[in-house]
Amino acid sequence: MPDKADLKGLMQGLVTALGGETRIPEGARAITDFDMQRYLGTWYEIARLDHSFERNLSHVTATYELREDGDIDVINRGFDMEKQAWDEARGRARFETDDPQLGRLRVTFFGPFYAGYNVLWVDERYQHAVVAGPTHDYLWLLARTPRPEERDYRLMLEQAHLNGFETDSLLRVTHQSDTMGK
């Protein structure tokens, strides 16, 4: 179990990095036929832009679970390669607008401070997704499996690029078990 100081630092880093902003990056468009029920469950982080609150993390997953009040529980988990320990952050998300088909949510991991969570693209089977924060500094490529086919990865890159993101700086996230300590 991660220690409380690490979790608090992770959550504070997220709030600080995202500045409590719930906007969508300029030139990006959230999907307009979003289906939260199909989006729920566990996603594997395949690639991301580098930022302090996930630095040194591998085996990163994000799990979304519907709450009775209609909000979504968010559980982000990753293995800290430097500390050789699991790190986990729990948060809560809700739709940014009254339209639940618009892929714009806001998420908090720390009190009343929310950040934008924008679903820019998801394939028709809800197996691959491209998600952005409030600016072009935050981008995640997600999949339902830890190692998607290369053609699916290229499709995610293309969708990110179409939404105005430079993808050359993306970090591929490892999910190989031999990279974790015993």
C-alpha positions as CSV (number, residue, x, y, z in Angstrom):
1,M,0.0,0.0,0.0
2,P,1.4,3.4,-0.9
3,D,2.3,5.7,2.0
4,K,-0.1,8.7,2.7
5,A,2.6,11.3,2.0
6,D,3.2,9.8,-1.5
7,L,-0.6,9.8,-2.3
8,K,-1.0,13.3,-1.0
9,G,1.9,14.5,-3.2
10,L,0.5,12.7,-6.2
11,M,-2.9,14.3,-5.7
12,Q,-1.5,17.8,-5.0
13,G,0.7,17.5,-8.1
14,L,-2.3,16.7,-10.2
15,V,-4.2,19.8,-8.9
16,T,-1.2,22.0,-9.2
17,A,-0.3,20.7,-12.7
18,L,-3.8,21.1,-14.1
19,G,-4.5,24.3,-12.2
20,G,-8.0,23.4,-11.4
21,E,-9.0,24.2,-15.0
22,T,-11.9,22.3,-16.6
23,R,-11.5,23.7,-20.1
24,I,-10.7,21.7,-23.3
25,P,-7.4,22.4,-25.2
26,E,-7.7,24.9,-28.0
27,G,-8.5,23.2,-31.3
28,A,-9.5,19.9,-29.6
29,R,-13.0,18.5,-29.7
30,A,-14.7,16.2,-27.3
31,I,-16.8,13.4,-28.7
32,T,-20.5,14.1,-28.9
33,D,-21.8,10.5,-28.8
34,F,-20.1,9.5,-25.5
35,D,-21.6,6.5,-23.7
36,M,-20.4,6.5,-20.1
37,Q,-21.8,3.0,-19.4
38,R,-19.5,1.6,-22.1
39,Y,-16.5,3.7,-20.9
40,L,-16.7,2.4,-17.3
41,G,-14.2,-0.3,-16.2
42,T,-10.5,-0.5,-16.4
43,W,-8.3,1.2,-19.0
44,Y,-4.5,0.7,-19.4
45,E,-2.4,3.8,-20.0
46,I,-0.5,3.1,-23.2
47,A,1.2,6.4,-23.7
48,R,1.2,9.9,-22.0
49,L,2.9,13.2,-22.1
50,D,5.4,13.5,-19.3
51,H,4.2,15.3,-16.1
52,S,5.4,15.2,-12.5
53,F,2.4,13.4,-10.9
54,E,3.0,10.2,-13.0
55,R,6.8,10.4,-13.3
56,N,8.5,7.0,-13.0
57,L,5.2,5.2,-13.1
58,S,4.7,2.0,-15.1
59,H,1.8,-0.4,-15.2
60,V,-0.6,2.5,-15.0
61,T,-4.4,1.8,-15.1
62,A,-7.4,4.0,-14.6
63,T,-10.6,2.4,-13.4
64,Y,-14.0,4.2,-13.6
65,E,-17.0,3.0,-11.5
66,L,-20.5,4.6,-11.5
67,R,-21.6,5.8,-8.1
68,E,-25.1,5.8,-6.8
69,D,-25.2,9.6,-7.0
70,G,-24.4,9.6,-10.7
71,D,-20.8,10.7,-10.3
72,I,-17.9,8.4,-11.2
73,D,-15.3,7.0,-8.9
74,V,-11.8,7.2,-10.5
75,I,-9.0,5.0,-9.3
76,N,-5.6,5.7,-10.9
77,R,-2.9,3.1,-10.1
78,G,0.7,2.7,-11.2
79,F,4.0,1.1,-10.1
80,D,6.7,3.6,-9.1
81,M,9.9,2.2,-10.7
82,E,12.1,4.3,-8.5
83,K,10.5,3.4,-5.2
84,Q,9.6,-0.1,-6.2
85,A,6.1,0.4,-4.8
86,W,2.5,0.8,-6.0
87,D,1.0,4.3,-6.0
88,E,-2.7,4.9,-6.1
89,A,-4.9,8.0,-6.3
90,R,-8.7,8.0,-5.9
91,G,-10.8,10.7,-7.2
92,R,-14.3,11.6,-8.4
93,A,-15.5,12.7,-11.8
94,R,-18.7,14.3,-13.1
95,F,-19.9,15.6,-16.4
96,E,-18.9,19.2,-17.2
97,T,-22.1,20.0,-19.0
98,D,-25.8,18.8,-18.7
99,D,-25.2,16.7,-21.9
100,P,-24.0,13.2,-20.9
101,Q,-23.2,12.4,-24.5
102,L,-20.5,15.1,-24.6
103,G,-17.2,13.6,-23.6
104,R,-16.3,16.4,-21.2
105,L,-15.9,15.6,-17.6
106,R,-14.2,17.2,-14.6
107,V,-12.2,15.2,-12.2
108,T,-10.9,15.9,-8.7
109,F,-8.4,14.1,-6.6
110,F,-8.1,16.9,-4.0
111,G,-11.0,18.7,-2.4
112,P,-13.0,21.1,-4.5
113,F,-10.4,21.5,-7.2
114,Y,-11.4,20.1,-10.5
115,A,-9.5,19.5,-13.8
116,G,-10.8,18.9,-17.3
117,Y,-11.0,15.3,-18.5
118,N,-11.8,15.4,-22.2
119,V,-12.5,12.3,-24.2
120,L,-11.4,13.3,-27.7
121,W,-11.9,10.0,-29.3
122,V,-13.0,6.4,-28.6
123,D,-13.3,3.6,-31.1
124,E,-16.7,2.1,-31.8
125,R,-16.0,-0.9,-29.6
126,Y,-14.8,1.3,-26.6
127,Q,-11.4,-0.5,-26.6
128,H,-9.2,2.5,-27.4
129,A,-9.4,6.1,-26.3
130,V,-7.6,9.4,-26.5
131,V,-8.1,11.7,-23.5
132,A,-6.8,15.2,-22.8
133,G,-6.6,17.5,-19.8
134,P,-7.4,21.2,-20.1
135,T,-4.3,22.1,-22.2
136,H,-2.1,20.5,-24.8
137,D,0.3,19.6,-22.0
138,Y,-1.9,16.6,-20.9
139,L,-2.6,13.7,-23.2
140,W,-3.3,10.0,-22.5
141,L,-3.7,7.1,-24.9
142,L,-5.8,4.4,-23.3
143,A,-6.7,0.8,-24.2
144,R,-8.6,-2.1,-22.6
145,T,-5.5,-4.3,-23.0
146,P,-2.0,-3.5,-21.8
147,R,-0.5,-4.1,-25.3
148,P,-2.8,-3.0,-28.1
149,E,-2.0,-3.9,-31.7
150,E,0.4,-1.4,-33.4
151,R,-2.3,-0.4,-35.9
152,D,-4.6,0.6,-33.0
153,Y,-1.7,2.6,-31.4
154,R,-1.1,4.4,-34.7
155,L,-4.9,5.2,-34.9
156,M,-4.8,6.7,-31.4
157,L,-1.7,8.8,-32.4
158,E,-3.6,10.0,-35.5
159,Q,-6.6,11.0,-33.5
160,A,-4.5,12.9,-31.0
161,H,-2.8,14.7,-33.9
162,L,-6.1,15.6,-35.4
163,N,-7.0,17.3,-32.1
164,G,-3.9,19.5,-32.3
165,F,-1.4,17.4,-30.2
166,E,2.2,16.9,-31.0
167,T,2.7,13.2,-30.3
168,D,6.5,13.0,-30.7
169,S,7.0,13.6,-27.0
170,L,4.6,10.8,-25.8
171,L,6.1,8.3,-23.4
172,R,5.1,4.7,-23.9
173,V,4.0,3.1,-20.7
174,T,5.4,-0.4,-19.9
175,H,3.1,-3.1,-18.6
176,Q,5.7,-5.9,-18.6
177,S,5.9,-7.8,-15.3
178,D,9.7,-8.1,-15.4
179,T,10.0,-4.3,-14.8
180,M,8.5,-4.6,-11.3
181,G,10.4,-5.5,-8.1
182,K,9.4,-8.6,-6.2
